[in-house]
Amino acid sequence: MSNLADLLKAPSASFEAEEDFDAINALYLDRGWGDGLPIVPPTAERVERMLAWCDRAWDEPIAKIAPRYGEATPLRLAANAVMAGCRPEYFPLYMLAIEAMCEEPFNLYGVQATTHLCAPLVIVNGPVGREIGLNSGHNAFGPGTPSNATIGRAIRLALLNIGGALPGSGDMSTFGAPSKFSYCVAENEAASPWEPLHVERGFPVDATTVTVIGAECPHNVNDHESLSAQGILTTIAGTMALTGSNDTYYDAQPVVVMGPEHAKTVADGGYSKAGAKRFLQEHATTPLGRFSKENIERRFRTTLKDRYGNAPLDTPIPAVQRAENLIIAVIGGAGKHSAYIPTFGATKAVTRALKRSDGSLARSVKDFNKK
């Protein structure tokens, strides 16, 4: 592992600035090194405290971040984590999320550069998430929890400062979205009636994982009246049936977030997670005739002509092509709500486990503390 003082001697690795919070923030804002919110100045001392929780060479890239394909070294990531307000013990999970979204199936270039309003959604499972206090319950997608907020923000700063996803150039999103500030949650495994997401995706129950997908913001599903599994699932399916979703045209992996109360009702009604997915895939459909004439001709009759070239207008168009594509996670607190999260479409979920440099699973975040 390199010495930080030696690494900072490299050209452009560091610079001197006035020791004043407002002045440093004005400098960073002027140079475009941020998300518009105040940053914590990434001094050498703060960066070194962050890197004390990294068991890799600090100057060797762990990934290249599109669209600029900037090298994401632990040193650069640590500076962005400091700027976001991360605590040092969050750093291993943050690096893991960056690695996951730089895998080819995720399609980070597309997610970063599209006119769509998607952002990388990070769902954490396992003991390290609980150890660092990630929120999986009430207001999990909202403010108030340092780990959720700052890990998500550190990811965005890396996408901006290392990946070059600057609004209007590297990031061409027509609207943007609040999720581009921070989009990091944990699954509420304790309240789930089913196996956790990471176990479903092939990882041990005691592993800590991140699952990333290029996604829109949550769309609320309000159902306080249904008392049956089929009632809840019917309401969710109706919310999924959209004419303007990218997922309609791709072999995509949209996300259904079930609140614990809805999930319990569905499970008590005899539905496994796989069974719930089958119900939703079969019932979340929109008649072809509900789409505009131009979309019917240019999308369904042309791009998708093998399936819909001569299809009648009452043909059901599914929100998700295959039941197994649907991602179901139990998140949130009390309340009869769920949420539907469409995706960029041209993105696949990637799940990675938190491992030490020797390849073994991390049992605790303290496995990385090199102080």
SULVEN-V792631 format. One record per backbone hydrogen bond with DSSP energy under -0.5 kcal/mol. CO is the residue of the C=O (numbers start at 1). NH is the residue of the N-H. If there is no record, write none. Layout:
CO:NH ; CO:NH
This chain:
3:7 ; 4:8 ; 6:9 ; 7:10 ; 10:13 ; 18:20 ; 20:24 ; 21:25 ; 22:26 ; 23:27 ; 24:28 ; 25:29 ; 26:30 ; 27:31 ; 28:32 ; 28:33 ; 29:32 ; 32:34 ; 39:41 ; 41:43 ; 43:47 ; 44:48 ; 45:49 ; 46:50 ; 47:51 ; 48:52 ; 50:53 ; 51:54 ; 52:370 ; 57:60 ; 58:75 ; 59:61 ; 60:74 ; 63:72 ; 64:66 ; 65:69 ; 65:70 ; 70:65 ; 70:72 ; 71:73 ; 72:62 ; 72:63 ; 73:77 ; 74:78 ; 75:79 ; 76:80 ; 77:81 ; 78:82 ; 79:83 ; 80:84 ; 81:85 ; 81:86 ; 82:85 ; 83:40 ; 87:90 ; 88:91 ; 90:94 ; 91:95 ; 92:96 ; 93:97 ; 94:98 ; 95:99 ; 96:100 ; 97:101 ; 98:102 ; 99:102 ; 100:103 ; 103:106 ; 103:107 ; 104:107 ; 105:348 ; 107:111 ; 108:112 ; 109:113 ; 110:114 ; 115:174 ; 119:121 ; 119:215 ; 121:123 ; 121:213 ; 122:124 ; 122:185 ; 123:211 ; 124:187 ; 125:209 ; 126:130 ; 127:131 ; 128:132 ; 129:134 ; 130:133 ; 135:186 ; 136:332 ; 137:140 ; 139:142 ; 144:146 ; 145:149 ; 146:150 ; 147:151 ; 148:152 ; 149:153 ; 150:154 ; 151:155 ; 152:156 ; 153:157 ; 154:158 ; 155:159 ; 156:160 ; 157:161 ; 158:162 ; 158:163 ; 159:165 ; 160:164 ; 162:70 ; 163:68 ; 164:166 ; 166:169 ; 166:171 ; 170:172 ; 171:168 ; 177:180 ; 178:181 ; 178:182 ; 183:122 ; 185:124 ; 187:189 ; 188:191 ; 188:192 ; 189:192 ; 196:200 ; 197:201 ; 198:203 ; 199:202 ; 204:207 ; 207:209 ; 208:354 ; 209:125 ; 210:352 ; 211:123 ; 212:350 ; 213:121 ; 213:215 ; 214:344 ; 215:119 ; 218:220 ; 219:340 ; 220:222 ; 221:223 ; 221:338 ; 228:232 ; 229:233 ; 230:234 ; 231:235 ; 232:236 ; 233:237 ; 234:238 ; 235:239 ; 236:240 ; 237:241 ; 240:242 ; 245:248 ; 246:249 ; 247:250 ; 247:252 ; 250:252 ; 254:327 ; 255:257 ; 255:341 ; 256:258 ; 256:329 ; 257:259 ; 257:339 ; 258:331 ; 259:263 ; 260:264 ; 261:265 ; 262:266 ; 263:267 ; 264:268 ; 265:269 ; 266:271 ; 267:270 ; 270:272 ; 272:276 ; 273:277 ; 274:278 ; 275:279 ; 276:280 ; 277:281 ; 278:282 ; 279:283 ; 280:284 ; 283:285 ; 284:319 ; 286:317 ; 287:290 ; 288:291 ; 292:296 ; 293:297 ; 294:298 ; 295:299 ; 295:300 ; 296:301 ; 298:303 ; 299:304 ; 302:305 ; 304:307 ; 304:308 ; 305:309 ; 308:311 ; 312:315 ; 313:289 ; 315:288 ; 316:318 ; 317:286 ; 322:325 ; 322:326 ; 323:326 ; 326:328 ; 327:256 ; 329:258 ; 329:331 ; 330:188 ; 335:337 ; 336:223 ; 337:259 ; 338:221 ; 339:257 ; 340:219 ; 340:342 ; 341:255 ; 342:216 ; 344:346 ; 345:347 ; 350:212 ; 352:210 ; 353:355 ; 354:362 ; 356:359 ; 360:356 ; 361:363 ; 364:367 ; 365:368 ; 366:369 ; 368:370
